[in-house]
Amino acid sequence: MQCTQSCPGVMSMHLQLDEIDDLNWRKPIIKLEESRARIDELDELIANLINERLMLCKEIGEAKKRMNKPVLDDKREKEVLSRVSAVASDPVIAAQLVDIYKTMLAGSRGLQEKLNETTSPKAQAGANANSESNEELKQDQANSSQDSSEQTVAQTRNPQRYFPTVTIIGLGLIGGTIARLIRKHSPKTNITAVDSPEVLQKALGEGLIDCAETKTVNAAERSSLIILAAPPKKNIDLLESIAPKLSRRQLVVDVTSTKKEICTVAENLDLHGADFIGGHPLFGSQKSGLDASSAVATNDAVFCLTPTSKSSQMSVKRFRRWLEGLGLKPVEASPASHDKVLARTSHLVQLIAVALGASIADQNVTEHELKLHGPAFKQLARLMESPPEMWLDLFNQNKEELQVAIQDLVKQLELASDALDDKDFEKLVKMFHRAKSVAE
């Protein structure tokens, strides 16, 4: 492992003693920050569940009132406490759970008892007289808490509180772009990268990463978030290799643009308590490599998440907020629907550009003649420059959906050709309208 703290441009295979001491000193702090972030998320989840429980208790209270039943149901409360205490294997924690639930049950009874209270005319008159001042008080409280709320939102969006340590396996175009986003929006996040020595040397020199590692398993063991940013087939191999070393509270995310195959592999692997979420950032370039990542536009870019049976609700929520903290827009889809759509909106578009370029090349069009093109061709020409190694794995992994998409396009082109032969321009107009509805 090669790490930098104050001198990102220096690579050394051996840490100095003071650096080791510094890392050991920081380790419990990172753990504390991560644990507190986890508790904050659990608190929000618990609060929402308690709110839902109290709403149900209110409905039950209204039913009891109509049926003239007492609020207290001693038998029911004993059943609840018995069930709750059985959740914890530690008897001390079980006793704490019972105490917490006794308080919550008392609150539920209080809520139901209020439903039985009859408001007197005098009290109602007082309530009406005070309603205006109460509204003013609520407005003052809202105004005074606005700054605090904004600070809370800012803190919630801080990516570091969700994943203080991140490992990126593959510092190419996508991996490099993600590393740059982390550096921009969460500079205190500790980033470890796995790649070739040459790429790692450059990344360290730029201050893009904190630690360089050539052994994937070593890097994966010490991070809360592991991002697989290698080519598609390689990502599957990487997931299988790190699976035995994973543990609870770790999250693994891949970032390739086909999802069904790797998500199926993840569901069948023993991840030792770690979570896996399929991912696909919808930004990129026709170029590849770390250098190209500096020019990738990511403002408000969509990041597709494809949760699996190995994706806990909490991990999905944490990762969504982490993405939002990086300025990205998370969108969820199933692996199958992702691959079906991307076959048409990405993979087929790349093939169209390649096929058009090959067709023009076959016509021996001169360089001078190629100057005669519009802006649409310029966009496709950018895709024509894409290196084939970027796409062949993707085409192979999504070949069934891609074949269907190709056949659908061929049908549309045949319809257009027939319309031209028949001079049926109304048919072409209808095609334009259908296409416009997609663009809108």
C-alpha positions as CSV (number, residue, x, y, z in Angstrom):
1,M,0.0,0.0,0.0
2,Q,1.2,3.5,-0.8
3,C,-0.5,6.4,1.0
4,T,-0.1,10.1,1.2
5,Q,-1.3,12.5,3.8
6,S,0.6,15.8,3.5
7,C,2.7,15.0,0.4
8,P,0.4,13.5,-2.3
9,G,3.1,13.6,-5.0
10,V,5.4,11.2,-3.2
11,M,5.1,7.4,-3.5
12,S,6.9,5.1,-1.1
13,M,6.4,1.4,-0.6
14,H,7.0,1.9,3.2
15,L,5.2,4.2,5.5
16,Q,7.2,6.2,8.1
17,L,6.6,5.4,11.8
18,D,4.9,8.8,12.3
19,E,2.6,8.1,9.4
20,I,1.6,4.7,10.8
21,D,0.9,6.3,14.2
22,D,-1.2,8.9,12.5
23,L,-3.2,6.3,10.6
24,N,-3.7,4.2,13.8
25,W,-4.8,7.3,15.6
26,R,-7.3,8.3,12.9
27,K,-8.8,4.8,12.6
28,P,-11.1,4.9,15.7
29,I,-12.2,8.4,14.7
30,I,-13.2,7.3,11.3
31,K,-15.0,4.4,12.9
32,L,-16.8,6.7,15.3
33,E,-17.9,9.1,12.5
34,E,-19.2,6.2,10.5
35,S,-21.0,4.7,13.5
36,R,-22.7,8.0,14.3
37,A,-23.7,8.5,10.7
38,R,-25.3,5.1,10.8
39,I,-27.1,5.9,14.0
40,D,-28.4,9.2,12.4
41,E,-29.9,7.2,9.6
42,L,-31.4,4.6,12.0
43,D,-32.9,7.4,14.1
44,E,-34.6,8.8,11.0
45,L,-35.9,5.4,10.0
46,I,-37.1,4.7,13.6
47,A,-38.8,8.1,13.9
48,N,-40.7,7.4,10.7
49,L,-41.8,4.0,11.9
50,I,-42.9,5.4,15.3
51,N,-44.8,8.1,13.6
52,E,-46.6,5.4,11.5
53,R,-47.2,3.3,14.7
54,L,-48.8,6.3,16.5
55,M,-51.0,7.0,13.5
56,L,-52.3,3.4,13.7
57,C,-52.7,3.8,17.5
58,K,-54.8,6.9,16.8
59,E,-57.1,4.9,14.5
60,I,-57.4,2.1,17.1
61,G,-58.3,4.7,19.7
62,E,-61.1,6.1,17.5
63,A,-62.4,2.6,17.1
64,K,-62.3,2.0,20.8
65,K,-64.2,5.2,21.4
66,R,-67.0,4.2,19.0
67,M,-67.1,0.7,20.7
68,N,-67.0,2.1,24.2
69,K,-63.9,0.1,25.0
70,P,-61.2,1.2,27.5
71,V,-58.0,2.6,26.3
72,L,-55.8,0.2,28.4
73,D,-55.6,-3.3,27.1
74,D,-53.3,-5.0,29.6
75,K,-53.2,-8.3,27.8
76,R,-52.3,-6.8,24.5
77,E,-49.5,-4.7,26.0
78,K,-47.9,-7.7,27.7
79,E,-47.9,-9.5,24.3
80,V,-46.2,-6.6,22.7
81,L,-43.5,-6.4,25.4
82,S,-42.9,-10.2,25.3
83,R,-42.5,-10.0,21.5
84,V,-40.1,-7.1,21.7
85,S,-37.9,-8.6,24.3
86,A,-37.4,-11.7,22.2
87,V,-35.8,-9.6,19.4
88,A,-32.6,-9.1,21.4
89,S,-30.2,-12.0,22.2
90,D,-28.4,-9.9,24.9
91,P,-30.6,-9.8,28.1
92,V,-29.3,-6.3,29.0
93,I,-30.4,-5.0,25.6
94,A,-33.7,-6.9,25.9
95,A,-34.4,-5.1,29.2
96,Q,-33.6,-1.8,27.6
97,L,-36.0,-2.5,24.7
98,V,-38.8,-3.4,27.2
99,D,-38.3,-0.1,29.0
100,I,-38.3,1.9,25.8
101,Y,-41.5,0.2,24.7
102,K,-43.2,0.8,28.0
103,T,-42.6,4.5,27.5
104,M,-43.9,4.2,23.9
105,L,-47.0,2.3,25.0
106,A,-47.7,5.0,27.6
107,G,-47.5,7.6,24.9
108,S,-49.9,5.6,22.7
109,R,-52.4,5.4,25.6
110,G,-52.0,9.2,26.1
111,L,-52.8,9.8,22.5
112,Q,-55.9,7.6,22.6
113,E,-57.1,9.2,25.9
114,K,-57.0,12.6,24.3
115,L,-59.6,11.4,21.8
116,N,-62.0,10.7,24.7
117,E,-61.7,14.2,26.1
118,T,-64.7,16.4,25.3
119,T,-63.8,20.0,24.6
120,S,-66.0,22.4,26.6
121,P,-67.6,25.5,24.9
122,K,-65.4,27.8,27.1
123,A,-62.3,25.9,26.2
124,Q,-63.3,26.1,22.5
125,A,-63.8,29.8,22.7
126,G,-60.4,30.2,24.3
127,A,-58.9,28.1,21.6
128,N,-60.5,30.3,18.9
129,A,-59.3,33.5,20.6
130,N,-55.7,32.2,20.7
131,S,-55.6,30.7,17.2
132,E,-54.3,33.9,15.6
133,S,-51.5,34.3,18.1
134,N,-50.7,30.6,17.8
135,E,-50.3,31.0,14.1
136,E,-47.9,33.9,14.6
137,L,-45.9,31.9,17.1
138,K,-45.7,29.0,14.6
139,Q,-44.4,31.4,11.9
140,D,-41.8,32.9,14.3
141,Q,-40.6,29.4,15.2
142,A,-40.5,28.4,11.5
143,N,-38.4,31.5,10.7
144,S,-36.0,31.1,13.6
145,S,-35.5,27.4,12.7
146,Q,-34.9,28.0,9.0
147,D,-31.1,28.6,9.3
148,S,-30.9,25.5,11.6
149,S,-32.8,23.4,9.0
150,E,-30.5,24.6,6.2
151,Q,-27.5,23.6,8.2
152,T,-29.1,20.2,8.9
153,V,-29.7,19.6,5.2
154,A,-26.2,20.6,4.4
155,Q,-24.9,18.2,7.0
156,T,-27.2,15.4,5.7
157,R,-25.8,16.0,2.2
158,N,-22.1,15.7,3.3
159,P,-21.0,12.5,1.6
160,Q,-18.3,11.8,4.2
161,R,-20.8,11.0,7.0
162,Y,-22.1,8.1,4.9
163,F,-18.8,6.6,3.6
164,P,-15.7,8.1,5.2
165,T,-13.4,5.6,3.4
166,V,-13.9,4.7,-0.3
167,T,-12.0,2.3,-2.4
168,I,-12.2,2.7,-6.2
169,I,-11.0,-0.3,-8.2
170,G,-10.1,1.1,-11.6
171,L,-9.1,4.7,-12.1
172,G,-10.2,5.0,-15.8
173,L,-12.8,7.4,-17.2
174,I,-15.6,6.6,-14.8
175,G,-13.5,5.7,-11.7
176,G,-11.4,8.8,-12.2
177,T,-14.5,11.0,-12.6
178,I,-16.0,9.6,-9.3
179,A,-12.7,10.2,-7.5
180,R,-12.8,13.9,-8.7
181,L,-16.4,14.3,-7.6
182,I,-15.5,13.0,-4.1
183,R,-12.5,15.3,-3.9
184,K,-14.7,18.3,-4.9
185,H,-17.6,17.6,-2.6
186,S,-16.1,15.7,0.2
187,P,-12.4,16.5,0.4
188,K,-11.9,14.8,3.8
189,T,-13.0,11.4,2.5
190,N,-10.1,8.9,2.4
191,I,-9.8,7.5,-1.1
192,T,-7.9,4.4,-1.9
193,A,-7.4,3.4,-5.5
194,V,-6.4,0.1,-7.2
195,D,-4.8,0.3,-10.7
196,S,-1.5,0.1,-12.5
197,P,1.6,1.7,-10.8
198,E,1.7,4.3,-13.6
199,V,-1.9,5.4,-13.1
200,L,-1.6,5.4,-9.3
201,Q,1.5,7.5,-9.5
202,K,-0.3,10.1,-11.6
203,A,-3.4,10.1,-9.2
204,L,-1.2,10.5,-6.2
205,G,0.7,13.4,-7.9
206,E,-2.6,15.1,-8.6
207,G,-3.8,14.7,-5.0
208,L,-6.7,12.8,-6.4
209,I,-6.3,9.8,-4.0
210,D,-4.9,9.3,-0.5
211,C,-3.7,5.7,-0.8
212,A,-2.5,3.6,-3.7
213,E,-2.8,-0.2,-3.7
214,T,-2.0,-2.9,-6.2
215,K,-3.7,-5.7,-4.3
216,T,-7.5,-5.5,-4.7
217,V,-8.4,-7.6,-1.6
218,N,-6.2,-5.5,0.7
219,A,-7.8,-2.3,-0.5
220,A,-11.4,-3.6,-0.2
221,E,-11.0,-4.9,3.4
222,R,-10.5,-1.4,4.9
223,S,-13.2,0.6,3.1
224,S,-16.9,1.3,3.9
225,L,-17.7,1.8,0.2
226,I,-16.1,-0.2,-2.6
227,I,-16.6,0.9,-6.2
228,L,-15.9,-1.6,-9.0
229,A,-14.9,0.6,-12.0
230,A,-13.2,-1.8,-14.2
231,P,-14.5,-3.2,-17.5
232,P,-17.7,-5.3,-17.2
233,K,-16.3,-8.8,-17.3
234,K,-13.4,-7.7,-15.0
235,N,-15.9,-6.3,-12.5
236,I,-17.5,-9.7,-12.1
237,D,-14.1,-11.3,-11.5
238,L,-13.3,-8.6,-9.0
239,L,-16.5,-9.1,-7.1
240,E,-15.9,-12.8,-6.9
241,S,-12.4,-12.3,-5.6
242,I,-13.2,-9.8,-2.8
243,A,-16.4,-11.6,-1.7
244,P,-14.7,-13.9,0.9
245,K,-13.0,-10.8,2.5
246,L,-16.1,-8.6,2.8
247,S,-17.9,-8.0,6.1
248,R,-21.0,-6.4,7.5
249,R,-21.6,-2.7,7.0
250,Q,-19.6,-2.7,3.7
251,L,-21.2,-1.7,0.5
252,V,-20.0,-2.8,-3.0
253,V,-21.2,-0.9,-6.1
254,D,-20.3,-1.6,-9.7
255,V,-20.5,1.2,-12.3
256,T,-20.8,-0.6,-15.7
257,S,-23.6,-0.1,-18.1
258,T,-25.1,-3.6,-18.1
259,K,-26.7,-4.8,-14.9
260,K,-28.4,-8.2,-15.1
261,E,-25.3,-10.3,-15.2
262,I,-23.3,-8.8,-12.4
263,C,-26.5,-8.4,-10.2
264,T,-27.2,-12.1,-10.7
265,V,-23.7,-13.0,-9.7
266,A,-23.9,-10.8,-6.6
267,E,-27.2,-12.4,-5.5
268,N,-25.6,-15.9,-5.7
269,L,-22.4,-15.0,-3.9
270,D,-21.8,-15.1,-0.1
271,L,-20.9,-11.5,0.6
272,H,-20.5,-12.2,4.4
273,G,-23.0,-9.6,5.4
274,A,-21.9,-6.9,3.0
275,D,-24.4,-5.3,0.6
276,F,-24.3,-4.9,-3.2
277,I,-26.0,-2.4,-5.4
278,G,-25.8,-2.3,-9.1
279,G,-24.9,1.1,-10.4
280,H,-24.5,3.0,-13.6
281,P,-23.5,6.7,-13.8
282,L,-25.0,8.2,-16.9
283,F,-22.1,10.4,-17.8
284,G,-19.0,9.6,-19.8
285,S,-16.9,10.4,-22.9
286,Q,-15.8,8.7,-26.2
287,K,-12.3,8.8,-24.7
288,S,-10.9,6.6,-21.9
289,G,-8.4,6.8,-19.1
290,L,-7.8,8.9,-16.1
291,D,-6.7,11.9,-18.1
292,A,-10.0,12.0,-19.9
293,S,-11.9,12.0,-16.6
294,S,-11.0,15.6,-16.0
295,A,-13.2,16.8,-18.9
296,V,-16.4,14.8,-18.1
297,A,-19.5,16.9,-17.5
298,T,-21.4,15.7,-14.4
299,N,-23.7,18.6,-13.4
300,D,-27.1,17.1,-12.4
301,A,-26.1,13.8,-14.1
302,V,-28.3,10.8,-13.4
303,F,-26.8,7.8,-11.5
304,C,-28.9,4.7,-12.0
305,L,-29.2,2.3,-9.0
306,T,-30.4,-1.3,-9.5
307,P,-30.9,-2.8,-6.1
308,T,-30.8,-6.6,-5.6
309,S,-31.7,-9.1,-2.9
310,K,-28.3,-8.2,-1.4
311,S,-29.3,-4.5,-1.1
312,S,-30.7,-3.5,2.3
313,Q,-33.1,-0.6,2.4
314,M,-30.6,1.3,4.7
315,S,-27.7,0.8,2.2
316,V,-29.8,2.0,-0.7
317,K,-30.9,5.1,1.3
318,R,-27.3,5.8,2.4
319,F,-25.9,5.5,-1.2
320,R,-28.7,7.7,-2.6
321,R,-27.8,10.5,-0.2
322,W,-24.1,10.0,-0.8
323,L,-24.8,10.5,-4.6
324,E,-26.9,13.6,-3.9
325,G,-24.0,14.9,-1.9
326,L,-21.8,14.5,-5.0
327,G,-24.3,16.5,-7.1
328,L,-25.8,13.5,-8.9
329,K,-29.4,12.5,-9.3
330,P,-30.1,8.9,-8.2
331,V,-32.8,7.0,-10.1
332,E,-33.8,3.4,-9.3
333,A,-34.6,0.7,-11.8
334,S,-34.6,-3.1,-11.9
335,P,-31.5,-4.7,-13.6
336,A,-33.8,-6.1,-16.4
337,S,-35.5,-2.7,-17.2
338,H,-32.1,-0.9,-17.0
339,D,-30.6,-3.2,-19.6
340,K,-33.7,-3.1,-21.9
341,V,-33.7,0.7,-21.9
342,L,-29.9,1.1,-22.2
343,A,-29.8,-1.3,-25.2
344,R,-31.8,1.4,-27.0
345,T,-30.6,4.7,-25.5
346,S,-26.9,3.9,-25.4
347,H,-25.7,0.6,-26.8
348,L,-27.7,0.8,-30.1
349,V,-26.8,4.5,-30.5
350,Q,-23.1,3.5,-30.4
351,L,-23.7,0.8,-33.0
352,I,-25.6,3.2,-35.2
353,A,-22.7,5.6,-35.1
354,V,-20.2,2.8,-35.9
355,A,-22.4,1.4,-38.7
356,L,-22.9,4.9,-40.2
357,G,-19.1,5.5,-40.1
358,A,-18.3,2.2,-41.6
359,S,-20.9,2.8,-44.4
360,I,-19.3,6.2,-45.2
361,A,-15.9,4.7,-45.2
362,D,-17.0,2.0,-47.6
363,Q,-18.1,4.8,-50.0
364,N,-14.5,6.2,-50.2
365,V,-15.7,9.7,-49.2
366,T,-12.8,12.1,-49.2
367,E,-11.7,14.2,-46.3
368,H,-12.7,17.3,-48.2
369,E,-16.2,16.0,-48.8
370,L,-16.6,15.1,-45.1
371,K,-16.5,18.8,-44.3
372,L,-20.0,18.8,-45.6
373,H,-21.9,17.8,-42.4
374,G,-24.4,19.1,-40.0
375,P,-24.3,19.2,-36.2
376,A,-26.1,15.8,-35.9
377,F,-23.3,14.1,-37.7
378,K,-20.8,15.8,-35.5
379,Q,-22.4,14.2,-32.4
380,L,-22.3,10.8,-34.0
381,A,-18.7,11.3,-35.2
382,R,-17.7,11.7,-31.6
383,L,-19.1,8.2,-30.9
384,M,-17.2,6.9,-34.0
385,E,-14.0,7.6,-32.2
386,S,-14.8,5.3,-29.2
387,P,-12.3,2.5,-28.8
388,P,-13.9,-0.9,-29.4
389,E,-12.6,-2.4,-26.1
390,M,-14.9,0.0,-24.3
391,W,-17.9,-1.6,-25.8
392,L,-17.4,-5.2,-26.8
393,D,-18.0,-6.6,-23.2
394,L,-21.1,-4.4,-22.9
395,F,-22.5,-5.6,-26.2
396,N,-21.8,-9.2,-25.3
397,Q,-23.4,-9.0,-21.8
398,N,-26.5,-7.3,-23.2
399,K,-26.7,-9.0,-26.6
400,E,-30.3,-10.3,-26.2
401,E,-31.7,-6.9,-25.6
402,L,-29.4,-5.3,-28.2
403,Q,-30.5,-7.8,-30.9
404,V,-34.1,-7.0,-30.2
405,A,-33.4,-3.3,-30.4
406,I,-31.5,-3.7,-33.7
407,Q,-34.4,-5.6,-35.2
408,D,-36.9,-3.0,-34.0
409,L,-34.7,-0.3,-35.6
410,V,-34.5,-2.2,-38.9
411,K,-38.3,-2.4,-39.0
412,Q,-38.5,1.3,-38.6
413,L,-35.9,1.9,-41.3
414,E,-37.8,-0.4,-43.7
415,L,-41.0,1.5,-43.0
416,A,-39.2,4.8,-43.8
417,S,-37.7,3.2,-47.0
418,D,-41.2,2.0,-48.1
419,A,-42.7,5.4,-47.4
420,L,-40.1,7.1,-49.6
421,D,-40.7,4.6,-52.4
422,D,-44.5,5.2,-52.1
423,K,-44.1,8.9,-51.6
424,D,-46.2,8.4,-48.5
425,F,-44.8,11.4,-46.6
426,E,-47.7,11.4,-44.1
427,K,-46.2,8.1,-42.8
428,L,-42.9,9.9,-42.3
429,V,-44.6,12.8,-40.6
430,K,-46.2,10.3,-38.1
431,M,-42.7,8.8,-37.4
432,F,-41.4,12.3,-36.7
433,H,-44.3,12.9,-34.2
434,R,-43.6,9.6,-32.4
435,A,-39.9,10.5,-32.2
436,K,-40.7,13.9,-30.8
437,S,-42.9,12.5,-28.1
438,V,-39.8,10.5,-26.9
439,A,-37.6,13.6,-27.0
440,E,-40.1,15.6,-25.0
